Amino acid sequence: MTLADVCVGLIIAGITAYAVFGGADFGAGLWDLTAGGAKRGARVRGMIERSMSPVWEANHVWLIFILVVFWTAFPVAFGSVFSTLYIPFGLAAIGIIFRGSAFALRGQAATINEARTLGATFALSSVIVPFCFGAAIGGIASGRVPVGNATGDPFSSWLNPTSIVIGVLAVVSGAYLAAVFMAADARRAGLPDLERAFRARALGAGIVAGAVAIGALPIVHSDARSLYDGLTSSTGLVFVILSAVCGVVTLALVWLGRFELARVSGAGAVACVMIGWAVAQKPYILPGELTLKQASASDTTLTALVVSMAAGAVILVPSLWWLYRLTLQGRLDKPFKPMGDEL
Amino acid sequence: MPGDLIIAVQHAAGALGQEPNQPQLLQARQMQALSFAVHIPLVCFGIAFPAMVLFVEALWLRTGDAAYLALAKRWSRVMLTLFAVGVVTGTILSFEMGLLWPAFMATFGDVFGLAFALEGVSFFVEAIFIAIYVYGWDRMSRRAHFLTGVPMAIAGVTGSLMVIAVNGWMNAPTGFDIVDGKVTNVHPFAALFGGNLWHELTHMYLAGYMVTGFIVAGVYAYAWAKGRRDRYHRAGLVVALSVAALTAPVQVIVGDWAGRTVAERQPTKLAAFEGLSRTSKGAPLDLLGYYESNGEIKWGIKIPKGLSILARHDPNATIQGLDSVPANDRPPVNIVRYSFQTMVGIGTLLALLGVLYIATWLRRRRLPRSVWFYRAVMVAGPLAVVALIAGWVTTEVGRQPWVVYRIMRTSQAVTDAGGLWVAYGVLVVTYVLLAIAVAWLLRRLARQSPTQELEA
């Protein structure tokens, strides 16, 4: 295992954590969007507000973590990816601004119209951002990012069958993880009606996510053959199967109401797909264009990066553990309040 | 000879191959500058506000005075709101690194990237503890709650330290060699802590305290002038104003240090600060006026030997002029010069305001009584932000045309993608909406009665 592999591992861990924690925050936005009218959706929206408030900033930092490791360890790949995929990344960046600020502001809304406008902004951008990130990953994985300064096609690099299906998968799996998380949260808060509501949403979204994942196979087969071959042979296949198993287990756990365990296996499903993807395109970081070895920064830099991250983890892991524990114990919760109902 | 210290021009070839041909380089630079100008005042609050909130909480722990508790709670809510906005605007900046300057990142990402990785760790710690701190009021023991604020305050400082390290490196690049145009022999830690880190860091930290102190003080000065003179408003005013008043005079000294370092390491930049066209011994200082293309300052106030005294503390020192480098290696003089003079002018006024406050306090043991003092404090906050942004324009535009000083041009670093006008327009609209939203939110917070903080 080389230092470059360790850095790929860091990026995969970062994407997994972002997909699980950040993805759940985005998913919450989707449920906000579909919660129904002001009166009907008030309790669901209040629950989203309560669950997300203390953790969304920390969840968001995973994205920054991915970026900094990517550009330090694989600078040429980073420059190529960002210059070609500037549209989805630009849209995602703008979406992140709207989403973060609309969420922060909505809690303060005084009239139903304010709350509606802000809520819609929050919810809509919550859907756009994960789609763009998924589509960008699809562009990289299907070999549409050449080495160079904006040398790839600005549109077909992310508006292609593989990108679209991965983008949709990102949105749906975020919705799924969000529903699982909030079902658990609703139970802790002693709100059985919301627990049922989110359990139903989790099961629905989980089934849709599974269907999209299965539907993705023939699409990837016809659109990005080498990715498909990598995902369906030897080690790649092992991880794809593992991911599918995790997915099914997660659904079963949600069915049984074991939401905390379901989060863990859900994370496992995401992680396995990511590892499968990395294995499938080995030895390339940009398929057909740039190998990991060619893309890597010098060993001095990689060593400094890995050592710094390990040192950082000594501080971060216990801190994060504490934050999530306090959250799970309900000690940072805002009091639950239906949202928009009183307006 | 001062000239010996100039780093020789040594071109690095971009690692993405063919050099970009970007007709909208200026738009790319303006987008970056705009994003930076939006984010940097929030950074000031990240540096200074946690310490101020903790200070007020400590006052409450010592005295048990509920006014301090209400103030600390209120400030912590403002802090969280500004942190959230800083999170998203900071994300934009990191995206722009790749979206606007891919060739810069591809060529030098492995040299300075480590700083951002460490910044990421700090930012993570800050995000975790700010959540625990702000949502943890009344949910844990008083002592434990205070202690959760400590990592938050430390992380706010270390995070910006790392970003400033990168800026210091861009201005005085070290920690790598260039062999045949290729960047090799990279030493990331040397890159971090060489450069211009220390004076930039000190200058920015003091600026952080000045901006935060004066803006917060301005809010309470308004209330004070309106006659709201209870303990709560008095505490808010005195704490914030003391922070600002103590740092503003010190900034004058640090500014001098920063200026002399620039004189030594980036003489062309200093020449642009002052509009000094020709290398000269006993160089004069020109205040105000306009730098003309023939190299003269029109309508300026000339102070003989002033520049030599300021930059080298020696009236007969030789100062390098803009003519020491070819015309296409010079920054745009008037932008840099006006920004520099704006920063220095405002900084001086703020220092005087600070001295006035401290002197009144020391001599009469009370707050100033004149309503004009409070009006000045209200204006001081926005002025401090103007000085802050002017200072960054000075150093960043003064670095032009280089992104990595005398090694890589900004024009080599930019993206080759099209449509920057569209992106620029979208970004402007987004920031305007964001500014309106934040102002609206803070106003709503400010209108709530302080006793509400004690009810939860």
Chai-1 contact restraints between the chains, C-beta under 6 A:
chainA,res_idxA,chainB,res_idxB,connection_type,confidence,min_distance_angstrom,max_distance_angstrom,comment,restraint_id
A,P54,B,A131,contact,1.0,0.0,6.0,A-B,restraint_1
A,P54,B,Y135,contact,1.0,0.0,6.0,A-B,restraint_2
A,E57,B,V87,contact,1.0,0.0,6.0,A-B,restraint_3
A,E57,B,A127,contact,1.0,0.0,6.0,A-B,restraint_4
A,A58,B,A127,contact,1.0,0.0,6.0,A-B,restraint_5
A,A58,B,I128,contact,1.0,0.0,6.0,A-B,restraint_6
A,H60,B,V87,contact,1.0,0.0,6.0,A-B,restraint_7
A,V61,B,F123,contact,1.0,0.0,6.0,A-B,restraint_8
A,V61,B,F124,contact,1.0,0.0,6.0,A-B,restraint_9
A,V61,B,A127,contact,1.0,0.0,6.0,A-B,restraint_10
A,I64,B,G120,contact,1.0,0.0,6.0,A-B,restraint_11
A,F65,B,G120,contact,1.0,0.0,6.0,A-B,restraint_12
A,L67,B,S94,contact,1.0,0.0,6.0,A-B,restraint_13
A,V68,B,F116,contact,1.0,0.0,6.0,A-B,restraint_14
A,V68,B,A117,contact,1.0,0.0,6.0,A-B,restraint_15
A,V68,B,G120,contact,1.0,0.0,6.0,A-B,restraint_16
A,W71,B,M105,contact,1.0,0.0,6.0,A-B,restraint_17
A,W71,B,G109,contact,1.0,0.0,6.0,A-B,restraint_18
A,W71,B,G113,contact,1.0,0.0,6.0,A-B,restraint_19
A,T72,B,G109,contact,1.0,0.0,6.0,A-B,restraint_20
A,T72,B,G113,contact,1.0,0.0,6.0,A-B,restraint_21
A,T72,B,L114,contact,1.0,0.0,6.0,A-B,restraint_22
A,T72,B,A117,contact,1.0,0.0,6.0,A-B,restraint_23
A,P75,B,M105,contact,1.0,0.0,6.0,A-B,restraint_24
A,P75,B,A106,contact,1.0,0.0,6.0,A-B,restraint_25
A,P75,B,G109,contact,1.0,0.0,6.0,A-B,restraint_26
A,P75,B,D110,contact,1.0,0.0,6.0,A-B,restraint_27
A,V76,B,A15,contact,1.0,0.0,6.0,A-B,restraint_28
A,V76,B,A106,contact,1.0,0.0,6.0,A-B,restraint_29
A,F78,B,G98,contact,1.0,0.0,6.0,A-B,restraint_30
A,F78,B,M105,contact,1.0,0.0,6.0,A-B,restraint_31
A,G79,B,L16,contact,1.0,0.0,6.0,A-B,restraint_32
A,G79,B,P102,contact,1.0,0.0,6.0,A-B,restraint_33
A,G79,B,M105,contact,1.0,0.0,6.0,A-B,restraint_34
A,G79,B,A106,contact,1.0,0.0,6.0,A-B,restraint_35
A,F82,B,G98,contact,1.0,0.0,6.0,A-B,restraint_36
A,F82,B,L99,contact,1.0,0.0,6.0,A-B,restraint_37
A,F82,B,P102,contact,1.0,0.0,6.0,A-B,restraint_38
A,S83,B,P102,contact,1.0,0.0,6.0,A-B,restraint_39
A,S83,B,T415,contact,1.0,0.0,6.0,A-B,restraint_40
A,S83,B,A417,contact,1.0,0.0,6.0,A-B,restraint_41
A,Y86,B,L99,contact,1.0,0.0,6.0,A-B,restraint_42
A,Y86,B,A417,contact,1.0,0.0,6.0,A-B,restraint_43
A,F89,B,F95,contact,1.0,0.0,6.0,A-B,restraint_44
A,G90,B,L99,contact,1.0,0.0,6.0,A-B,restraint_45
A,G90,B,A423,contact,1.0,0.0,6.0,A-B,restraint_46
A,A93,B,I92,contact,1.0,0.0,6.0,A-B,restraint_47
A,A93,B,F95,contact,1.0,0.0,6.0,A-B,restraint_48
A,I94,B,T430,contact,1.0,0.0,6.0,A-B,restraint_49
A,I96,B,V88,contact,1.0,0.0,6.0,A-B,restraint_50
A,I96,B,T91,contact,1.0,0.0,6.0,A-B,restraint_51
A,I97,B,V88,contact,1.0,0.0,6.0,A-B,restraint_52
A,I97,B,T430,contact,1.0,0.0,6.0,A-B,restraint_53
A,G100,B,V88,contact,1.0,0.0,6.0,A-B,restraint_54
A,S101,B,L434,contact,1.0,0.0,6.0,A-B,restraint_55
A,S101,B,A437,contact,1.0,0.0,6.0,A-B,restraint_56
A,A104,B,A84,contact,1.0,0.0,6.0,A-B,restraint_57
A,L105,B,A437,contact,1.0,0.0,6.0,A-B,restraint_58
A,L105,B,L441,contact,1.0,0.0,6.0,A-B,restraint_59
A,Q108,B,L441,contact,1.0,0.0,6.0,A-B,restraint_60
A,Q108,B,R444,contact,1.0,0.0,6.0,A-B,restraint_61
A,G148,B,L16,contact,1.0,0.0,6.0,A-B,restraint_62
A,G148,B,G17,contact,1.0,0.0,6.0,A-B,restraint_63
A,N149,B,L16,contact,1.0,0.0,6.0,A-B,restraint_64
A,N149,B,P20,contact,1.0,0.0,6.0,A-B,restraint_65
A,N149,B,P102,contact,1.0,0.0,6.0,A-B,restraint_66
A,N149,B,A103,contact,1.0,0.0,6.0,A-B,restraint_67
A,N149,B,D416,contact,1.0,0.0,6.0,A-B,restraint_68
A,A150,B,T415,contact,1.0,0.0,6.0,A-B,restraint_69
A,A150,B,D416,contact,1.0,0.0,6.0,A-B,restraint_70
A,A150,B,A417,contact,1.0,0.0,6.0,A-B,restraint_71
A,A297,B,D110,contact,1.0,0.0,6.0,A-B,restraint_72
A,S298,B,V186,contact,1.0,0.0,6.0,A-B,restraint_73
A,T300,B,V186,contact,1.0,0.0,6.0,A-B,restraint_74
A,T301,B,D110,contact,1.0,0.0,6.0,A-B,restraint_75
A,T301,B,V186,contact,1.0,0.0,6.0,A-B,restraint_76
A,T301,B,P188,contact,1.0,0.0,6.0,A-B,restraint_77
A,A304,B,L114,contact,1.0,0.0,6.0,A-B,restraint_78
A,A304,B,P188,contact,1.0,0.0,6.0,A-B,restraint_79
A,L305,B,L114,contact,1.0,0.0,6.0,A-B,restraint_80
A,L305,B,A117,contact,1.0,0.0,6.0,A-B,restraint_81
A,S308,B,A117,contact,1.0,0.0,6.0,A-B,restraint_82
A,S308,B,L118,contact,1.0,0.0,6.0,A-B,restraint_83
A,G312,B,V121,contact,1.0,0.0,6.0,A-B,restraint_84
A,L316,B,F124,contact,1.0,0.0,6.0,A-B,restraint_85
A,S319,B,I128,contact,1.0,0.0,6.0,A-B,restraint_86
A,L323,B,I128,contact,1.0,0.0,6.0,A-B,restraint_87
A,L323,B,I132,contact,1.0,0.0,6.0,A-B,restraint_88
A,R331,B,R139,contact,1.0,0.0,6.0,A-B,restraint_89
A,L332,B,Y135,contact,1.0,0.0,6.0,A-B,restraint_90
